[in-house]
Amino acid sequence: MFERIERVPGDAILGLIEAFKQDPNPEKVDLGVGVYRDAHGETPVLASVKKAEARLLESERTKSYIGSHGDPEYGRAILSLVLGADSPVLADDRASVTQSPGGTGALRLAADFIRSQLPNSSIWLSNPTWPNHTGIFEAAGISMERYPYVSDDNRLDFEAMRDCLERIPEGDVVLLHACCHNPSGFDLNHEQWQEVLNIVKRRRLLPLIDFAYQGFGDGLEADAHGARLLADNLDEAIITSSCSKNFGLYRERTGALIMIARDSEQMQNVRSQIAITARENYSNPPAHGAAVVREILSDATLRAEWEEEVTGMRDRINSLRHDFVEALAPHGLSDRFAFIREQRGMFSYTGLSPQQVDRLRDEFAIYMVRSGRANVAGLSADRLDYVARAIASVVD
């Protein structure tokens, strides 16, 4: 029967990883894959994580299942991190948390819940958005629509976004990036978040907030502003959280799905449905990454060290953004690319065309996604001038 199966193209970003590995050019630079890298080009294991793992090695007594909702202590820690320790949502017992295999697993749980419980709802994604958003919701069988986000001149187009949100049918789901928008790096300010809240509330829309980069924008608390604003002021919301970036737990697949309901009774109804969805999807989540996060967030010393490490990663990315624009100045391009300083998170929507990206790869061994999205964390101080010269040679 397998003779009828056709080969399909592989994931574009995973293909970039392989192409970069095979490139023999010693000058090659990887700005494609979406992981944090330090000044040496490595994705480090955080010191706080190593210490937490050492404790777990000594204290762990079982490898038994942890249940469809995962580790309750991890769940409480994530709720506090995402919603705030003094959240009125937590005080009113309106939130349910389910540990998931990464932020991607949380998104798939959300997608399956929407498909089964809200079958008439479409989901609206920003244009552009993380490419796997499309794959996840398409696989779940949910109808997808788009709202504008980045204009043709590579700027945040909030006016167009707002106008589109005003026309979305009641009951539809709107996916919003909490911070560090992937792939653009353009984030909403406080006033714009307030306008989004007003529209969502008035239009009776359901927000699904993808919160994959907490701490990588302006800070752990500051990055949570939009998610907390909506959670505190709406009867219903969905939030997906990831520990891949801010804890460096990429391969441990550690995330969470947070469901917010009108009251505690409704929350229990929703929670029961999520348990079934998780059971039918992967049964139980992996335990190790969540145990590491729980250990760090429950210990004042480890948490302080972790927060310092997150600050260091964020400061390095923001410094690279500033220094990269400065490196473009001798080529007369600092004004053209000044927006890179204002963007947040690991990614930058550079505005480079697919043809220009191809030239960067073929002529200079600089790899990025053909949409022009670059991982700023893939830069290093000693490669800024090289990348700046290469960009200057391919732009019009």
For each residue, the residues with C-beta under 8 A, 3 or more apart:
1: 4
2: 5
3:
4: 1
5: 2
6:
7:
8:
9: 12
10: 14 15
11: 14 15
12: 9 15 16 131 369 370
13: 16 17 32 33 34 131 369
14: 10 11 17 18
15: 10 11 12 18 19
16: 12 13 19 20 30 32 33 367 368 369
17: 13 14 20 21 30 32 33
18: 14 15 21 22
19: 15 16 22 23 361 367
20: 16 17 23 28 30 32 33 367
21: 17 18
22: 18 19
23: 19 20 28 365 367
24:
25: 28 365
26:
27: 364 365 386
28: 20 23 25 365 366 367
29: 364 365 366 367 378 379 383 386 387
30: 16 17 20 33 41 367 375 378
31: 366 367 368 374 375 376 378 379 387
32: 13 16 17 20 367 368 369 374 375 378
33: 13 16 17 20 30 375 378
34: 13 182 346 347 375
35: 43 245 250 375 377
36: 43 216 245 248 313 317 346 377
37: 41 42 43 375 377 378 380
38: 41 42 43 44 316
39: 316 380 381
40: 380
41: 30 37 38 378 380
42: 37 38
43: 35 36 37 38 248 250
44: 38 248
45: 49 50 248
46: 49 50 247 248 306 309
47: 50 51 305 309
48: 51 52 296 302 303 305 306 309
49: 45 46 52 53 247 248 249 292 296 306
50: 45 46 47 53 54
51: 47 48 54 55 302 305
52: 48 49 55 56 291 292 295 296 299 302
53: 49 50 56 57 292
54: 50 51 57 58
55: 51 52 58 59 295
56: 52 53 59 60 288 291 292 295
57: 53 54 60
58: 54 55
59: 55 56
60: 56 57 63 291
61:
62:
63: 60 287
64:
65: 283 284
66: 70 71 99 284 285 287 290
67: 70 284
68: 98 275 278 279 283 284
69: 72 75 96 97 98 99 271 274 275 278
70: 66 67 74 75 98 99 100 256 284 285 287 290
71: 66 74 75 99 287 290 291 294
72: 69 75 76
73: 76 77 294 298
74: 70 71 77 78 99 256 290 291 293 294
75: 69 70 71 72 78 79 97 98 99 256
76: 72 73 79 80 97
77: 73 74 80 81 293 294 297 298
78: 74 75 81 82 97 241 256 258 293 297
79: 75 76 82 83 87 90 95 97 258
80: 76 77 83 84 85 87 90 297
81: 77 78 214 220 241 297
82: 78 79 211 214 224 227 239 241 256 258
83: 79 80 87 89 90 95 224 227 228 231 258
84: 80 87 90 221 224 228
85: 80 90
86: 91
87: 79 80 83 84 90 91 95 228 231 232
88: 91 92 232
89: 83 92 94 95 231 232 260
90: 79 80 83 84 85 87 93 94 95
91: 86 87 88
92: 88 89 263 264
93: 90 264 267
94: 89 90 260 261 262 263 264 267
95: 79 83 87 89 90 231 258 259 260 261 267
96: 69 258 259 260 261 267 268 270 271 274
97: 69 75 76 78 79 256 257 258 259
98: 68 69 70 75 106 109 256 257 259 271 274 275 278
99: 66 69 70 71 74 75 254 255 256 285 290
100: 70 103 105 106 109 240 255 256 257 278 285
101: 104 105 253 254 255 282 285 286
102: 105 106 242 244 253 254 255
103: 100 106 107 210 211 212 240 241 242 244 255
104: 101 107 108 132 136 242 255
105: 100 101 102 108 109 253 255 281 282 285
106: 98 100 102 103 109 110 240 241 242 255 256 257
107: 103 104 110 111 133 136 210 240
108: 104 105 111 112 136 139 140 281
109: 98 100 105 106 112 113 257 274 277 278 281
110: 106 107 113 114 208 238 240 257
111: 107 108 114 115 123 136 137 139 140 142
112: 108 109 115 116 140 277 280 281
113: 109 110 116 117 118 238 259 273 274 277
114: 110 111 117 118 121 123 140 142 173 208
115: 111 112 118 119 140 141 142
116: 112 113 119 273 277
117: 113 114 273
118: 113 114 115 121 171 173 206
119: 115 116
120: 171
121: 114 118 142 171 172 173 206
122: 142 143 144 145 169 172 173
123: 111 114 137 142 143 144 145 172 173 174 175 208
124: 144 145 146 147 164 165 168 172 173 174 175
125: 129 133 134 137 144 145 146 147 175
126: 129 146 147 148 149 161 175 176 177 181
127: 146 147 148 149 150
128: 149 150 183 184 349 371
129: 125 126 133 134 149 175 177 182 183
130: 133 182 183 210
131: 12 13 134 135
132: 104 135 136
133: 107 125 129 130 136 137 175 210
134: 125 129 131 137 138 144
135: 131 132 138 139
136: 104 107 108 111 132 133 139 140
137: 111 123 125 133 134 140 142 144
138: 134 135 141 142 144
139: 108 111 135 136
140: 108 111 112 114 115 136 137
141: 115 138
142: 111 114 115 121 122 123 137 138
143: 122 123
144: 122 123 124 125 134 137 138
145: 122 123 124 125 168 172
146: 124 125 126 127
147: 124 125 126 127 161 164 165 168 174
148: 126 127 151 157 160 161 164
149: 126 127 128 129 156 157 161 181 184 186
150: 127 128 154 155 156 157 184 186 349
151: 148 154 155 156 157 160
152:
153:
154: 150 151 339 349 350 351
155: 150 151 186 339
156: 149 150 151 184 186 187 188
157: 148 149 150 151 160 161
158: 161 162 188 192 195
159: 162 163
160: 148 151 157 163 164
161: 126 147 148 149 157 158 164 165
162: 158 159 165 166 195 196 199
163: 159 160 166 167
164: 124 147 148 160 161 167 168
165: 124 147 161 162 168 174 196 199 200 203 205
166: 162 163 199 203
167: 163 164
168: 124 145 147 164 165 172 174 203 205
169: 122 172
170: 203 204 205
171: 118 120 121 204 205 206
172: 121 122 123 124 145 168 169 205 206
173: 114 118 121 122 123 124 205 206 207 208 238
174: 123 124 147 165 168 200 205 206 207 208
175: 123 124 125 126 129 133 207 208 209 210
176: 126 196 207 208 209 210 226 230
177: 126 129 180 181 182 187 209 210
178: 209 210 211 212 213 214 223 224 226 227 239
179: 187 211 213 214 216 217 218 223 224 226 344 345
180: 177 185 187 212 213 216 217 223 344 345 346 347
181: 126 149 177 184 185 186 187 344 345 347
182: 34 129 130 177 212 213 345 346 347
183: 128 129 130 347 349 369 371 373
184: 128 149 150 156 181 343 347 348 349 373
185: 180 181 340 343 344 345 347 348 349 376
186: 149 150 155 156 181 339 342 343 349
187: 156 177 179 180 181 217 343 344 345
188: 156 158 192 193 196 226
189: 192 193
190: 193 194 225
191: 194 195
192: 158 188 189 195 196
193: 188 189 190 196 197 225 226 229 230
194: 190 191 197 198 229
195: 158 162 191 192 198 199
196: 162 165 176 188 192 193 199 200 226 230
197: 193 194 200 201 229 230 233 234
198: 194 195 201 202
199: 162 165 166 195 196 202 203 205
200: 165 174 196 197 203 205 207 230 234
201: 197 198 204 233 234
202: 198 199
203: 165 166 168 170 199 200
204: 170 171 201
205: 165 168 170 171 172 173 174 199 200
206: 118 121 171 172 173 174 236 237 238
207: 173 174 175 176 200 230 234 237 238
208: 110 114 123 173 174 175 176 237 238 239 240
209: 175 176 177 178 226 227 230 237 238 239 240
210: 103 107 130 133 175 176 177 178 240
211: 82 103 178 179 214 223 224 227 239 240 241 242
212: 103 178 180 182 240 241 242 244 245
213: 178 179 180 182 216 217 223 242 245 246 345 346
214: 81 82 178 179 211 220 223 224 241 246
215: 219 220 223 245 246 310 311 313 314
216: 36 179 180 213 223 245 246 310 313 314 317 344 345 346
217: 179 180 187 213 222 223 314 344 345
218: 179 222 223 314 344
219: 215 222 223 311 314
220: 81 214 215 223 224 246 307 310
221: 84 224 225
222: 217 218 219 225
223: 178 179 180 211 213 214 215 216 217 218 219 220
224: 82 83 84 178 179 211 214 220 221 227 228
225: 190 193 221 222 228 229
226: 176 178 179 188 193 196 209 229 230
227: 82 83 178 209 211 224 230 231 239
228: 83 84 87 224 225 231 232
229: 193 194 197 225 226 232 233
230: 176 193 196 197 200 207 209 226 227 233 234 237
231: 83 87 89 95 227 228 234 237 239 260
232: 87 88 89 228 229
233: 197 201 229 230
234: 197 200 201 207 230 231 237 260
235: 261 262
236: 206 260 261 262
237: 206 207 208 209 230 231 234 260
238: 110 113 173 206 207 208 209 257 258 259 260
239: 82 178 208 209 211 227 231 257 258 260
240: 100 103 106 107 110 208 209 210 211 212 255 256 257 258
241: 78 81 82 103 106 211 212 214 255 256 257 258
242: 102 103 104 106 211 212 213 245 254 255
243: 246 247 249 252 254 255 289 293
244: 102 103 212 247 248 249 250 253 254 255
245: 35 36 212 213 215 216 242 248 250 346
246: 213 214 215 216 220 243 310 313
247: 46 49 243 244 254 289 292 293 296 306
248: 36 43 44 45 46 49 244 245
249: 49 243 244 252 253 254 289 292 293
250: 35 43 244 245
251:
252: 243 249 286 288 289 292
253: 101 102 105 244 249 285 286 289
254: 99 101 102 242 243 244 247 249 286 289 290 292 293
255: 99 100 101 102 103 104 105 106 240 241 242 243 244
256: 70 74 75 78 82 97 98 99 100 106 240 241
257: 97 98 100 106 109 110 238 239 240 241 274
258: 78 79 82 83 95 96 97 238 239 240 241
259: 95 96 97 98 113 238 267 270 271 274
260: 89 94 95 96 231 234 236 237 238 239 267
261: 94 95 96 235 236 264 266 267 269 270
262: 94 235 236 266
263: 92 94 266 267
264: 92 93 94 261 267 268
265: 268 269
266: 261 262 263 269 270
267: 93 94 95 96 259 260 261 263 264 270 271
268: 96 264 265 271 272
269: 261 265 266 272 273
270: 96 259 261 266 267 273 274
271: 69 96 98 259 267 268 274 275
272: 268 269 275 276
273: 113 116 117 269 270 276 277
274: 69 96 98 109 113 257 259 270 271 277 278
275: 68 69 98 271 272 278 279
276: 272 273 279 280
277: 109 112 113 116 273 274 280 281
278: 68 69 98 100 109 274 275 281 282 283 284 285
279: 68 275 276 283
280: 112 276 277
281: 105 108 109 112 277 278
282: 101 105 278 285
283: 65 68 278 279
284: 65 66 67 68 70 278
285: 66 70 99 100 101 105 253 278 282 290
286: 101 252 253 254 289 290
287: 63 66 70 71 290 291
288: 56 252 291 292
289: 243 247 249 252 253 254 286 292 293
290: 66 70 71 74 99 254 285 286 287 293 294
291: 52 56 60 71 74 287 288 294 295
292: 49 52 53 56 247 249 252 254 288 289 295 296
293: 74 77 78 243 247 249 254 289 290 296 297
294: 71 73 74 77 290 291 297 298
295: 52 55 56 291 292 298 299 302
296: 48 49 52 247 292 293 299 302 303 306
297: 77 78 80 81 293 294 303 306
298: 73 77 294 295 303
299: 52 295 296 302 303
300: 303 304
301: 304 305
302: 48 51 52 295 296 299 305 306
303: 48 296 297 298 299 300 306 307
304: 300 301 307 308
305: 47 48 51 301 302 308 309
306: 46 48 49 247 296 297 302 303 309 310
307: 220 303 304 310 311
308: 304 305 311 312
309: 46 47 48 305 306 312 313
310: 215 216 220 246 306 307 313 314
311: 215 219 307 308 314 315
312: 308 309 315 316
313: 36 215 216 246 309 310 316 317 377
314: 215 216 217 218 219 310 311 317 318
315: 311 312 318 319
316: 38 39 312 313 319 320 377
317: 36 216 313 314 320 321 345 346 376 377
318: 314 315 321 322
319: 315 316 322 323
320: 316 317 323 324 376 377 379 381 384
321: 317 318 324 325 340 341 343 348 376
322: 318 319 325 326 341
323: 319 320 326 327 381 384
324: 320 321 327 328 337 340 376 379 384 387 388
325: 321 322 328 329 334 337 338 340 341
326: 322 323 329 334
327: 323 324 330 384 385 387 388
328: 324 325 331 333 334 336 337 388 391 392
329: 325 326 332 333 334
330: 327 388
331: 328 388 389 391 392
332: 329 392
333: 328 329 336 337 388 391 392 395
334: 325 326 328 329 337 338
335: 338
336: 328 333 395
337: 324 325 328 333 334 340 350 351
338: 325 334 335 341 342
339: 154 155 186 342 343
340: 185 321 324 325 337 343 348 350 376
341: 321 322 325 338
342: 186 338 339
343: 184 185 186 187 321 339 340 347 348 349
344: 179 180 181 185 187 216 217 218
345: 179 180 181 182 185 187 213 216 217 317
346: 34 36 180 182 213 216 245 317 375 376 377
347: 34 180 181 182 183 184 185 343 373 374 375 376
348: 184 185 321 340 343 373 374 376
349: 128 150 154 183 184 185 186 343 371 372 373
350: 154 337 340 368 372 373 374 391
351: 154 337 372
352: 356 357 360 368 372 391 394 395
353: 356 357 372
354: 357 358 370 371 372
355: 358 359
356: 352 353 359 360 372 394 395
357: 352 353 354 360 361 368 369 370 371 372
358: 354 355 361 362 370
359: 355 356 362 363 364 394
360: 352 356 357 363 364 366 367 368 390 391 394
361: 19 357 358 364 365 366 367 368
362: 358 359
363: 359 360 390 393 394
364: 27 29 359 360 361 386 390 393
365: 23 25 27 28 29 361
366: 28 29 31 360 361 387 390
367: 16 19 20 23 28 29 30 31 32 360 361
368: 16 31 32 350 352 357 360 361 372 373 374 375
369: 12 13 16 32 183 357 372 373 374
370: 12 354 357 358
371: 128 183 349 354 357
372: 349 350 351 352 353 354 356 357 368 369
373: 183 184 347 348 349 350 368 369
374: 31 32 347 348 350 368 369 378
375: 30 31 32 33 34 35 37 346 347 368 378
376: 31 185 317 320 321 324 340 346 347 348 379
377: 35 36 37 313 316 317 320 346
378: 29 30 31 32 33 37 41 374 375
379: 29 31 320 324 376 383 384 387
380: 37 39 40 41 383 384
381: 39 320 323 384
382:
383: 29 379 380 386 387
384: 320 323 324 327 379 380 381 387 388
385: 327 388 389
386: 27 29 364 383 389 390
387: 29 31 324 327 366 379 383 384 390 391
388: 324 327 328 330 331 333 384 385 391 392
389: 331 385 386 392 393
390: 360 363 364 366 386 387 393 394
391: 328 331 333 350 352 360 387 388 394 395
392: 328 331 332 333 388 389 395
393: 363 364 389 390
394: 352 356 359 360 363 390 391
395: 333 336 352 356 391 392
396:
